Amino acid sequence: MNDLISPQQMGFMPSRFIGENGKTLQAVMSIAEHTSSNAIGLLIDQEKAYDRIHPTYLAQMMTKFGIPSQIISSLCTLFFNTKIHININGHLSTPVLQQRGLGQGDPISPLLFNIVFDPFLRSVQQATDFQGFTFPESIAEPSPEPLKIMAYADDTLVFLQTHQDFVCLERLITQYTLASNAKLNFAETLAFSFSGKTSRYLTRYLNSRETLITSWHDRHSPNALTYLGYPLYFNASQKNLAIDLLIQKYNMDVIFILNVIYQSKTES
């Protein structure tokens, strides 16, 4: 699978680590702040990413990836020719034919999702009219390739340098959603400044589009930015608040564990 799935996908792949995306973003933010970059990031939210997988699209993608037809047929039968019961307040519904969607918690579901999502990652990475985050020449010689997109399963970060990047991204998203039955939820998508500074031009531009991205984060935001569970901050206030919230969570976990231990001792 490592040879099939593009390197921009870190989720559920051998020898790929979730922390690499976090470290990469942290480095980008440091460089952007040092160079006063106007580049921004989009944390794209997919609506029910696993539930919307269409069997025809999945089968076509597996065929393109060179997976044997017998395996494709078996997987499609396993996922889409079964009947399920829905538990509503303790009452089971009549059997319902599952016509789309991958089972949450099924060990093969993440790999199948990576297959159906990979064409979108490749389309952004290979788009010649998409600039992405470009590194200054002083960083290294030769200069690293521009960063355009990173993903951990369906958690997707897109790097935008100009408004033209967003126009290109909208086009690629439309192509992908029409082909795959996926749906990207722009109302839950977060835009943020890599450098921490407010970009009034880009925020106004995003708000003017039909997608209407209204969530924005920069150094003036009260909270730290959370990416794949990692708190990323632009100032001491955001850092201190992130630490305070982390300590509160640990304290609550400790209290919960102590209560469980106490109850087990009293019951015994």
Contacts in CASP RR format, 6 or more apart in sequence:
PFRMAT RR
TARGET T0000
AUTHOR 0000-0000-0000
METHOD contacts of the structure
MODEL  1
MNDLISPQQMGFMPSRFIGENGKTLQAVMSIAEHTSSNAIGLLIDQEKAY
DRIHPTYLAQMMTKFGIPSQIISSLCTLFFNTKIHININGHLSTPVLQQR
GLGQGDPISPLLFNIVFDPFLRSVQQATDFQGFTFPESIAEPSPEPLKIM
AYADDTLVFLQTHQDFVCLERLITQYTLASNAKLNFAETLAFSFSGKTSR
YLTRYLNSRETLITSWHDRHSPNALTYLGYPLYFNASQKNLAIDLLIQKY
NMDVIFILNVIYQSKTES
1 13 0 8 1.000
1 14 0 8 1.000
1 111 0 8 1.000
1 114 0 8 1.000
2 13 0 8 1.000
2 14 0 8 1.000
2 15 0 8 1.000
2 16 0 8 1.000
4 65 0 8 1.000
4 115 0 8 1.000
4 118 0 8 1.000
5 13 0 8 1.000
5 114 0 8 1.000
5 115 0 8 1.000
5 118 0 8 1.000
6 118 0 8 1.000
6 121 0 8 1.000
6 122 0 8 1.000
6 125 0 8 1.000
7 16 0 8 1.000
8 121 0 8 1.000
8 125 0 8 1.000
8 148 0 8 1.000
8 149 0 8 1.000
8 150 0 8 1.000
8 151 0 8 1.000
9 16 0 8 1.000
9 114 0 8 1.000
9 117 0 8 1.000
9 118 0 8 1.000
9 121 0 8 1.000
9 151 0 8 1.000
9 152 0 8 1.000
9 153 0 8 1.000
10 16 0 8 1.000
10 17 0 8 1.000
10 18 0 8 1.000
10 19 0 8 1.000
10 20 0 8 1.000
10 21 0 8 1.000
10 150 0 8 1.000
10 151 0 8 1.000
10 152 0 8 1.000
11 18 0 8 1.000
11 110 0 8 1.000
11 114 0 8 1.000
11 151 0 8 1.000
11 152 0 8 1.000
11 153 0 8 1.000
12 110 0 8 1.000
12 111 0 8 1.000
12 114 0 8 1.000
12 153 0 8 1.000
13 114 0 8 1.000
18 152 0 8 1.000
18 228 0 8 1.000
19 228 0 8 1.000
19 230 0 8 1.000
21 150 0 8 1.000
21 152 0 8 1.000
21 157 0 8 1.000
21 227 0 8 1.000
21 228 0 8 1.000
22 227 0 8 1.000
22 228 0 8 1.000
22 230 0 8 1.000
22 232 0 8 1.000
24 147 0 8 1.000
24 150 0 8 1.000
25 150 0 8 1.000
25 157 0 8 1.000
25 227 0 8 1.000
25 230 0 8 1.000
25 232 0 8 1.000
26 230 0 8 1.000
26 232 0 8 1.000
28 133 0 8 1.000
28 147 0 8 1.000
28 159 0 8 1.000
28 194 0 8 1.000
29 194 0 8 1.000
29 195 0 8 1.000
29 196 0 8 1.000
29 232 0 8 1.000
29 234 0 8 1.000
31 37 0 8 1.000
31 135 0 8 1.000
31 136 0 8 1.000
31 139 0 8 1.000
32 39 0 8 1.000
32 133 0 8 1.000
32 193 0 8 1.000
32 194 0 8 1.000
32 195 0 8 1.000
32 196 0 8 1.000
33 194 0 8 1.000
33 195 0 8 1.000
33 196 0 8 1.000
33 234 0 8 1.000
35 136 0 8 1.000
35 195 0 8 1.000
36 195 0 8 1.000
36 197 0 8 1.000
37 133 0 8 1.000
37 194 0 8 1.000
37 195 0 8 1.000
38 161 0 8 1.000
38 195 0 8 1.000
38 199 0 8 1.000
38 201 0 8 1.000
38 202 0 8 1.000
39 132 0 8 1.000
39 133 0 8 1.000
39 134 0 8 1.000
39 159 0 8 1.000
39 160 0 8 1.000
39 161 0 8 1.000
39 194 0 8 1.000
39 195 0 8 1.000
40 160 0 8 1.000
40 191 0 8 1.000
40 192 0 8 1.000
40 193 0 8 1.000
40 194 0 8 1.000
40 199 0 8 1.000
40 202 0 8 1.000
41 157 0 8 1.000
41 158 0 8 1.000
41 159 0 8 1.000
41 160 0 8 1.000
41 191 0 8 1.000
41 192 0 8 1.000
41 193 0 8 1.000
41 194 0 8 1.000
42 157 0 8 1.000
42 158 0 8 1.000
42 160 0 8 1.000
42 169 0 8 1.000
42 189 0 8 1.000
42 190 0 8 1.000
42 191 0 8 1.000
42 213 0 8 1.000
43 155 0 8 1.000
43 156 0 8 1.000
43 157 0 8 1.000
43 189 0 8 1.000
43 190 0 8 1.000
43 191 0 8 1.000
43 192 0 8 1.000
43 227 0 8 1.000
44 156 0 8 1.000
44 157 0 8 1.000
44 158 0 8 1.000
44 184 0 8 1.000
44 189 0 8 1.000
45 184 0 8 1.000
45 185 0 8 1.000
45 186 0 8 1.000
45 188 0 8 1.000
45 189 0 8 1.000
45 190 0 8 1.000
46 154 0 8 1.000
46 156 0 8 1.000
46 182 0 8 1.000
46 183 0 8 1.000
46 184 0 8 1.000
46 185 0 8 1.000
47 183 0 8 1.000
47 184 0 8 1.000
47 185 0 8 1.000
48 183 0 8 1.000
49 113 0 8 1.000
49 117 0 8 1.000
49 153 0 8 1.000
49 154 0 8 1.000
49 182 0 8 1.000
50 101 0 8 1.000
50 102 0 8 1.000
50 103 0 8 1.000
50 104 0 8 1.000
50 109 0 8 1.000
50 113 0 8 1.000
50 154 0 8 1.000
51 100 0 8 1.000
51 101 0 8 1.000
51 102 0 8 1.000
52 100 0 8 1.000
52 101 0 8 1.000
52 181 0 8 1.000
52 182 0 8 1.000
52 183 0 8 1.000
53 100 0 8 1.000
53 101 0 8 1.000
53 102 0 8 1.000
53 112 0 8 1.000
53 113 0 8 1.000
53 116 0 8 1.000
53 180 0 8 1.000
53 181 0 8 1.000
54 100 0 8 1.000
54 101 0 8 1.000
54 180 0 8 1.000
54 181 0 8 1.000
55 76 0 8 1.000
55 79 0 8 1.000
55 80 0 8 1.000
55 99 0 8 1.000
55 100 0 8 1.000
57 116 0 8 1.000
57 179 0 8 1.000
57 180 0 8 1.000
57 181 0 8 1.000
58 75 0 8 1.000
58 76 0 8 1.000
58 112 0 8 1.000
58 115 0 8 1.000
58 116 0 8 1.000
59 72 0 8 1.000
59 76 0 8 1.000
61 115 0 8 1.000
61 116 0 8 1.000
61 118 0 8 1.000
61 119 0 8 1.000
62 71 0 8 1.000
62 72 0 8 1.000
62 75 0 8 1.000
62 112 0 8 1.000
62 115 0 8 1.000
63 69 0 8 1.000
63 72 0 8 1.000
65 115 0 8 1.000
75 108 0 8 1.000
75 112 0 8 1.000
79 98 0 8 1.000
79 101 0 8 1.000
79 102 0 8 1.000
79 103 0 8 1.000
80 98 0 8 1.000
80 99 0 8 1.000
80 100 0 8 1.000
80 101 0 8 1.000
81 97 0 8 1.000
82 97 0 8 1.000
82 98 0 8 1.000
83 95 0 8 1.000
83 96 0 8 1.000
83 97 0 8 1.000
83 98 0 8 1.000
84 95 0 8 1.000
84 96 0 8 1.000
84 98 0 8 1.000
85 92 0 8 1.000
85 93 0 8 1.000
85 94 0 8 1.000
85 95 0 8 1.000
85 96 0 8 1.000
86 92 0 8 1.000
86 93 0 8 1.000
86 96 0 8 1.000
87 93 0 8 1.000
100 181 0 8 1.000
102 109 0 8 1.000
102 112 0 8 1.000
102 113 0 8 1.000
103 109 0 8 1.000
110 153 0 8 1.000
113 153 0 8 1.000
113 154 0 8 1.000
114 153 0 8 1.000
116 180 0 8 1.000
117 151 0 8 1.000
117 154 0 8 1.000
117 182 0 8 1.000
119 176 0 8 1.000
119 179 0 8 1.000
119 180 0 8 1.000
120 172 0 8 1.000
120 173 0 8 1.000
120 176 0 8 1.000
120 180 0 8 1.000
120 182 0 8 1.000
121 149 0 8 1.000
121 151 0 8 1.000
123 172 0 8 1.000
123 175 0 8 1.000
123 176 0 8 1.000
124 130 0 8 1.000
124 148 0 8 1.000
124 149 0 8 1.000
124 158 0 8 1.000
124 169 0 8 1.000
124 172 0 8 1.000
125 148 0 8 1.000
125 149 0 8 1.000
127 148 0 8 1.000
127 168 0 8 1.000
127 172 0 8 1.000
129 164 0 8 1.000
129 168 0 8 1.000
130 148 0 8 1.000
130 165 0 8 1.000
130 168 0 8 1.000
130 169 0 8 1.000
130 172 0 8 1.000
131 146 0 8 1.000
131 161 0 8 1.000
131 162 0 8 1.000
131 164 0 8 1.000
131 165 0 8 1.000
132 146 0 8 1.000
132 147 0 8 1.000
132 148 0 8 1.000
132 159 0 8 1.000
132 160 0 8 1.000
132 161 0 8 1.000
132 165 0 8 1.000
133 146 0 8 1.000
133 147 0 8 1.000
133 148 0 8 1.000
133 159 0 8 1.000
133 161 0 8 1.000
133 194 0 8 1.000
134 143 0 8 1.000
134 146 0 8 1.000
134 161 0 8 1.000
135 143 0 8 1.000
135 144 0 8 1.000
135 146 0 8 1.000
136 143 0 8 1.000
137 143 0 8 1.000
146 159 0 8 1.000
146 161 0 8 1.000
147 159 0 8 1.000
148 158 0 8 1.000
148 159 0 8 1.000
149 156 0 8 1.000
149 157 0 8 1.000
149 158 0 8 1.000
149 159 0 8 1.000
150 156 0 8 1.000
150 157 0 8 1.000
151 157 0 8 1.000
152 228 0 8 1.000
155 228 0 8 1.000
157 227 0 8 1.000
158 169 0 8 1.000
159 165 0 8 1.000
159 194 0 8 1.000
160 166 0 8 1.000
160 169 0 8 1.000
160 202 0 8 1.000
163 202 0 8 1.000
163 205 0 8 1.000
166 205 0 8 1.000
166 206 0 8 1.000
166 209 0 8 1.000
170 209 0 8 1.000
170 211 0 8 1.000
173 184 0 8 1.000
176 182 0 8 1.000
177 183 0 8 1.000
177 184 0 8 1.000
186 211 0 8 1.000
186 212 0 8 1.000
186 213 0 8 1.000
187 212 0 8 1.000
187 214 0 8 1.000
188 215 0 8 1.000
189 211 0 8 1.000
189 213 0 8 1.000
189 215 0 8 1.000
190 213 0 8 1.000
190 215 0 8 1.000
190 216 0 8 1.000
190 217 0 8 1.000
191 202 0 8 1.000
191 203 0 8 1.000
191 206 0 8 1.000
191 213 0 8 1.000
191 215 0 8 1.000
191 216 0 8 1.000
191 217 0 8 1.000
192 216 0 8 1.000
192 217 0 8 1.000
192 218 0 8 1.000
192 225 0 8 1.000
193 199 0 8 1.000
193 217 0 8 1.000
193 218 0 8 1.000
193 219 0 8 1.000
196 218 0 8 1.000
196 219 0 8 1.000
196 234 0 8 1.000
197 218 0 8 1.000
197 219 0 8 1.000
198 218 0 8 1.000
198 219 0 8 1.000
198 220 0 8 1.000
199 218 0 8 1.000
203 216 0 8 1.000
206 212 0 8 1.000
206 213 0 8 1.000
206 214 0 8 1.000
206 216 0 8 1.000
207 213 0 8 1.000
207 214 0 8 1.000
217 225 0 8 1.000
218 234 0 8 1.000
219 234 0 8 1.000
219 235 0 8 1.000
219 238 0 8 1.000
221 238 0 8 1.000
222 237 0 8 1.000
222 238 0 8 1.000
222 241 0 8 1.000
223 238 0 8 1.000
223 241 0 8 1.000
223 242 0 8 1.000
224 231 0 8 1.000
224 232 0 8 1.000
224 233 0 8 1.000
224 238 0 8 1.000
224 239 0 8 1.000
224 241 0 8 1.000
224 242 0 8 1.000
225 231 0 8 1.000
225 232 0 8 1.000
225 233 0 8 1.000
225 238 0 8 1.000
226 232 0 8 1.000
231 239 0 8 1.000
231 242 0 8 1.000
231 246 0 8 1.000
233 239 0 8 1.000
233 242 0 8 1.000
END
